[in-house]
């Protein structure tokens, strides 16, 4: 079997494996850094409420309800998914809260 390696014909498969594992470790580390925590989710909830109030005042209450409804639907979807998988109620609510409003990490 003739494989094409970026290093050419004399590539070292062990070095390629080590490079792959190092890249995978770096990707996993960066994914762990993207996780949200509970205080961040609270901040996201506060920003969402303020944004809904501003949208309601600037445009119309229907627009504010649409924004709030989208977040409520996402929260309900995540909560239902976690409850169906057998997680406890408290854990499911916490996960749904951080998944819905944890985007505040990027503000």
Z-matrix of the N, CA and C atoms (Angstrom, degrees):
N
C 1 1.441
C 2 1.525 1 108.81
N 3 1.293 2 116.10 1 126.73
C 4 1.446 3 121.76 2 -177.71
C 5 1.529 4 109.12 3 -105.32
N 6 1.344 5 116.29 4 108.19
C 7 1.460 6 120.74 5 -179.05
C 8 1.521 7 110.18 6 -98.98
N 9 1.334 8 115.21 7 148.22
C 10 1.455 9 120.13 8 177.40
C 11 1.529 10 108.25 9 -99.31
N 12 1.311 11 116.25 10 116.80
C 13 1.447 12 122.54 11 179.79
C 14 1.519 13 109.09 12 -106.84
N 15 1.339 14 117.94 13 149.07
C 16 1.460 15 119.79 14 177.92
C 17 1.532 16 112.70 15 -62.16
N 18 1.330 17 116.56 16 -25.44
C 19 1.459 18 120.57 17 -178.08
C 20 1.529 19 112.54 18 -84.35
N 21 1.311 20 117.61 19 -7.75
C 22 1.457 21 120.24 20 -178.87
C 23 1.518 22 111.83 21 107.33
N 24 1.320 23 114.78 22 -162.39
C 25 1.464 24 119.82 23 -175.22
C 26 1.520 25 113.28 24 -71.92
N 27 1.310 26 117.85 25 -26.16
C 28 1.468 27 121.38 26 -175.82
C 29 1.518 28 111.79 27 -99.35
N 30 1.305 29 117.29 28 39.44
C 31 1.463 30 121.18 29 -178.08
C 32 1.520 31 110.57 30 -73.52
N 33 1.315 32 114.67 31 149.81
C 34 1.451 33 121.54 32 178.65
C 35 1.532 34 108.31 33 -100.54
N 36 1.338 35 119.09 34 112.56
C 37 1.471 36 120.58 35 -179.08
C 38 1.531 37 112.97 36 -60.87
N 39 1.327 38 117.23 37 -32.85
C 40 1.467 39 119.24 38 178.57
C 41 1.523 40 111.42 39 -67.26
N 42 1.321 41 116.65 40 -39.04
C 43 1.464 42 120.11 41 177.29
C 44 1.531 43 110.30 42 -66.82
N 45 1.327 44 116.64 43 -37.88
C 46 1.454 45 120.06 44 177.72
C 47 1.526 46 110.41 45 -64.42
N 48 1.325 47 117.28 46 -41.25
C 49 1.467 48 121.53 47 178.09
C 50 1.527 49 110.45 48 -63.95
N 51 1.318 50 117.25 49 -42.54
C 52 1.467 51 120.87 50 178.58
C 53 1.528 52 110.83 51 -63.85
N 54 1.323 53 117.29 52 -40.50
C 55 1.457 54 121.18 53 178.30
C 56 1.536 55 110.34 54 -65.09
N 57 1.335 56 116.66 55 -41.26
C 58 1.460 57 121.55 56 178.20
C 59 1.533 58 110.59 57 -62.06
N 60 1.325 59 117.41 58 -46.22
C 61 1.456 60 120.99 59 -179.34
C 62 1.522 61 111.76 60 -65.69
N 63 1.331 62 117.28 61 -36.48
C 64 1.465 63 120.55 62 176.98
C 65 1.531 64 110.59 63 -65.95
N 66 1.326 65 116.83 64 -41.75
C 67 1.469 66 120.40 65 177.71
C 68 1.525 67 111.18 66 -64.87
N 69 1.326 68 116.46 67 -40.58
C 70 1.448 69 120.96 68 179.06
C 71 1.528 70 110.77 69 -64.95
N 72 1.318 71 117.01 70 -39.78
C 73 1.457 72 121.51 71 177.86
C 74 1.527 73 110.72 72 -64.14
N 75 1.317 74 116.75 73 -41.28
C 76 1.464 75 120.74 74 177.90
C 77 1.522 76 110.95 75 -63.86
N 78 1.321 77 117.57 76 -41.28
C 79 1.463 78 121.25 77 179.28
C 80 1.522 79 110.83 78 -65.18
N 81 1.313 80 117.26 79 -41.62
C 82 1.462 81 120.30 80 179.00
C 83 1.522 82 111.41 81 -66.46
N 84 1.331 83 117.18 82 -38.27
C 85 1.456 84 121.31 83 178.58
C 86 1.523 85 110.48 84 -63.15
N 87 1.330 86 116.84 85 -43.09
C 88 1.459 87 119.28 86 179.71
C 89 1.529 88 111.05 87 -68.67
N 90 1.325 89 118.10 88 -32.55
C 91 1.465 90 120.65 89 176.44
C 92 1.523 91 110.87 90 -67.24
N 93 1.332 92 117.34 91 -35.97
C 94 1.460 93 120.34 92 177.45
C 95 1.523 94 110.62 93 -66.48
N 96 1.318 95 117.69 94 -33.30
C 97 1.458 96 121.16 95 -179.91
C 98 1.522 97 111.65 96 -71.19
N 99 1.327 98 118.48 97 -18.93
C 100 1.455 99 122.09 98 -179.68
C 101 1.519 100 113.05 99 -83.50
N 102 1.305 101 117.66 100 -6.81
C 103 1.452 102 120.59 101 -178.08
C 104 1.525 103 111.20 102 -65.53
N 105 1.309 104 114.65 103 146.24
C 106 1.459 105 120.53 104 178.65
C 107 1.528 106 109.66 105 -100.14
N 108 1.311 107 115.89 106 152.70
C 109 1.450 108 120.19 107 175.37
C 110 1.524 109 109.17 108 -116.40
N 111 1.306 110 117.15 109 177.12
C 112 1.460 111 121.62 110 -173.21
C 113 1.532 112 113.25 111 -65.84
N 114 1.339 113 120.76 112 -44.95
C 115 1.473 114 118.71 113 177.84
C 116 1.527 115 112.85 114 -60.57
N 117 1.319 116 116.86 115 -35.46
C 118 1.457 117 120.27 116 177.10
C 119 1.521 118 110.48 117 -66.24
N 120 1.321 119 117.00 118 -39.02
C 121 1.463 120 120.55 119 178.11
C 122 1.528 121 110.80 120 -65.93
N 123 1.333 122 117.05 121 -36.60
C 124 1.465 123 119.58 122 175.95
C 125 1.524 124 110.82 123 -63.10
N 126 1.319 125 116.27 124 -40.88
C 127 1.471 126 120.39 125 177.08
C 128 1.526 127 110.08 126 -62.52
N 129 1.324 128 117.39 127 -42.71
C 130 1.460 129 121.02 128 177.85
C 131 1.516 130 112.21 129 -62.12
N 132 1.331 131 116.97 130 -38.31
C 133 1.462 132 120.74 131 176.97
C 134 1.521 133 110.48 132 -64.87
N 135 1.340 134 117.01 133 -43.53
C 136 1.465 135 120.76 134 179.24
C 137 1.528 136 110.91 135 -62.53
N 138 1.323 137 116.94 136 -43.39
C 139 1.463 138 120.65 137 178.74
C 140 1.528 139 110.41 138 -63.57
N 141 1.327 140 117.06 139 -38.87
C 142 1.468 141 120.78 140 178.69
C 143 1.524 142 110.84 141 -64.41
N 144 1.321 143 117.95 142 -43.40
C 145 1.470 144 121.05 143 179.13
C 146 1.525 145 110.21 144 -63.41
N 147 1.333 146 116.45 145 -44.86
C 148 1.474 147 119.91 146 178.82
C 149 1.520 148 110.45 147 -63.15
N 150 1.318 149 117.41 148 -41.75
C 151 1.466 150 120.62 149 179.02
C 152 1.531 151 110.88 150 -63.83
N 153 1.318 152 117.46 151 -40.16
C 154 1.467 153 120.11 152 177.91
C 155 1.523 154 111.11 153 -63.83
N 156 1.333 155 116.54 154 -40.50
C 157 1.466 156 119.64 155 177.43
C 158 1.525 157 111.53 156 -64.26
N 159 1.328 158 116.61 157 -42.30
C 160 1.464 159 120.10 158 179.12
C 161 1.527 160 111.47 159 -66.55
N 162 1.324 161 116.83 160 -41.90
C 163 1.468 162 120.41 161 178.41
C 164 1.525 163 109.87 162 -63.86
N 165 1.316 164 116.84 163 -41.02
C 166 1.458 165 120.73 164 178.52
C 167 1.519 166 112.45 165 -64.32
N 168 1.328 167 115.97 166 -36.74
C 169 1.471 168 119.41 167 -179.90
C 170 1.527 169 111.31 168 -77.71
N 171 1.316 170 117.61 169 -36.63
C 172 1.466 171 120.58 170 -175.16
C 173 1.525 172 112.61 171 -82.19
N 174 1.326 173 117.82 172 -40.41
C 175 1.461 174 120.25 173 -176.80
C 176 1.512 175 111.22 174 -109.01
N 177 1.308 176 114.82 175 -83.91
C 178 1.463 177 118.28 176 -179.33
C 179 1.529 178 108.82 177 -157.47
N 180 1.324 179 116.02 178 156.17
C 181 1.466 180 118.40 179 176.64
C 182 1.532 181 112.52 180 -61.45
N 183 1.332 182 116.75 181 -29.48
C 184 1.465 183 119.19 182 178.87
C 185 1.524 184 111.27 183 -63.78
N 186 1.316 185 117.41 184 -38.16
C 187 1.468 186 120.72 185 177.73
C 188 1.524 187 110.67 186 -65.92
N 189 1.322 188 116.54 187 -40.57
C 190 1.469 189 120.47 188 177.70
C 191 1.527 190 110.68 189 -63.59
N 192 1.335 191 116.62 190 -41.05
C 193 1.465 192 119.88 191 178.07
C 194 1.522 193 111.19 192 -66.39
N 195 1.326 194 116.94 193 -32.79
C 196 1.473 195 119.70 194 178.16
C 197 1.527 196 110.52 195 -65.73
N 198 1.330 197 116.58 196 -43.25
C 199 1.474 198 120.22 197 178.50
C 200 1.529 199 110.11 198 -64.74
N 201 1.325 200 116.27 199 -47.61
C 202 1.466 201 120.21 200 179.67
C 203 1.533 202 110.87 201 -62.84
N 204 1.318 203 116.82 202 -38.10
C 205 1.465 204 120.60 203 179.24
C 206 1.515 205 112.91 204 -65.55
N 207 1.335 206 115.95 205 -36.40
C 208 1.469 207 119.31 206 178.01
C 209 1.530 208 110.53 207 -64.03
N 210 1.333 209 116.64 208 -43.98
C 211 1.467 210 119.49 209 178.31
C 212 1.527 211 111.29 210 -67.93
N 213 1.328 212 117.02 211 -37.46
C 214 1.471 213 120.08 212 177.74
C 215 1.523 214 110.98 213 -65.23
N 216 1.326 215 116.70 214 -38.35
C 217 1.466 216 119.85 215 178.52
C 218 1.527 217 111.09 216 -65.86
N 219 1.333 218 116.55 217 -41.98
C 220 1.464 219 119.90 218 177.80
C 221 1.525 220 110.63 219 -63.36
N 222 1.329 221 116.35 220 -44.81
C 223 1.467 222 120.41 221 178.50
C 224 1.532 223 110.61 222 -59.52
N 225 1.316 224 116.47 223 -45.77
C 226 1.471 225 120.99 224 -179.34
C 227 1.523 226 111.39 225 -63.72
N 228 1.322 227 116.88 226 -40.94
C 229 1.462 228 120.83 227 178.94
C 230 1.527 229 111.41 228 -61.78
N 231 1.327 230 116.47 229 -47.70
C 232 1.473 231 119.78 230 -179.70
C 233 1.526 232 110.38 231 -66.78
N 234 1.320 233 117.14 232 -41.34
C 235 1.463 234 120.30 233 179.82
C 236 1.527 235 111.08 234 -62.26
N 237 1.317 236 116.87 235 -45.38
C 238 1.467 237 120.80 236 179.21
C 239 1.521 238 111.46 237 -62.45
N 240 1.324 239 115.62 238 -42.35
C 241 1.470 240 119.95 239 178.96
C 242 1.521 241 110.96 240 -61.05
N 243 1.319 242 116.85 241 -44.42
C 244 1.463 243 119.85 242 -178.64
C 245 1.531 244 111.79 243 -68.95
N 246 1.330 245 117.21 244 -35.72
C 247 1.467 246 119.48 245 178.60
C 248 1.520 247 111.66 246 -70.14
N 249 1.323 248 116.93 247 -36.87
C 250 1.464 249 120.51 248 179.18
C 251 1.523 250 110.99 249 -67.03
N 252 1.340 251 117.05 250 -33.52
C 253 1.466 252 119.98 251 -179.47
C 254 1.524 253 112.30 252 -76.36
N 255 1.339 254 117.31 253 -3.08
C 256 1.456 255 119.38 254 173.63
C 257 1.511 256 115.06 255 96.15
N 258 1.302 257 118.52 256 13.96
C 259 1.462 258 120.07 257 176.53
C 260 1.518 259 108.95 258 -77.77
N 261 1.310 260 116.68 259 157.79
C 262 1.456 261 120.43 260 177.85
C 263 1.525 262 110.68 261 -68.97
N 264 1.319 263 116.14 262 163.10
C 265 1.462 264 120.71 263 -177.09
C 266 1.523 265 110.90 264 -63.17
N 267 1.310 266 116.87 265 -45.83
C 268 1.467 267 120.41 266 -178.17
C 269 1.529 268 111.13 267 -63.03
N 270 1.314 269 116.64 268 -43.88
C 271 1.463 270 121.18 269 178.41
C 272 1.522 271 110.82 270 -65.60
N 273 1.320 272 117.11 271 -38.54
C 274 1.463 273 120.89 272 -179.83
C 275 1.528 274 111.34 273 -66.73
N 276 1.334 275 116.71 274 -41.87
C 277 1.467 276 120.02 275 179.09
C 278 1.524 277 110.38 276 -66.19
N 279 1.316 278 116.63 277 -41.33
C 280 1.468 279 120.17 278 179.19
C 281 1.530 280 110.69 279 -63.50
N 282 1.321 281 117.28 280 -43.96
C 283 1.458 282 120.94 281 179.25
C 284 1.525 283 111.12 282 -64.73
N 285 1.325 284 116.46 283 -42.21
C 286 1.466 285 119.80 284 179.03
C 287 1.524 286 110.86 285 -63.95
N 288 1.323 287 116.87 286 -39.41
C 289 1.463 288 121.43 287 179.59
C 290 1.530 289 111.02 288 -64.77
N 291 1.330 290 116.84 289 -47.44
C 292 1.462 291 119.17 290 -179.06
C 293 1.525 292 111.85 291 -70.48
N 294 1.330 293 117.37 292 -32.75
C 295 1.465 294 119.44 293 179.10
C 296 1.524 295 111.36 294 -71.75
N 297 1.332 296 117.41 295 -34.20
C 298 1.456 297 120.97 296 -177.62
C 299 1.514 298 112.28 297 -80.42
N 300 1.316 299 117.46 298 -40.88
C 301 1.463 300 120.36 299 -172.48
C 302 1.525 301 113.70 300 -115.72
N 303 1.309 302 118.53 301 6.46
C 304 1.460 303 121.38 302 -178.38
C 305 1.514 304 113.84 303 -72.44
N 306 1.314 305 118.67 304 -4.70
C 307 1.457 306 122.51 305 179.13
C 308 1.525 307 112.11 306 -64.88
N 309 1.310 308 118.23 307 -9.50
C 310 1.467 309 121.11 308 -179.47
C 311 1.521 310 111.81 309 -66.02
N 312 1.320 311 118.62 310 -10.83
C 313 1.473 312 120.84 311 174.02
C 314 1.519 313 111.67 312 -57.82
N 315 1.310 314 116.53 313 -28.05
C 316 1.455 315 121.15 314 -173.33
C 317 1.516 316 113.83 315 -100.05
N 318 1.339 317 117.33 316 14.17
C 319 1.476 318 120.16 317 177.30
C 320 1.510 319 108.49 318 -84.33
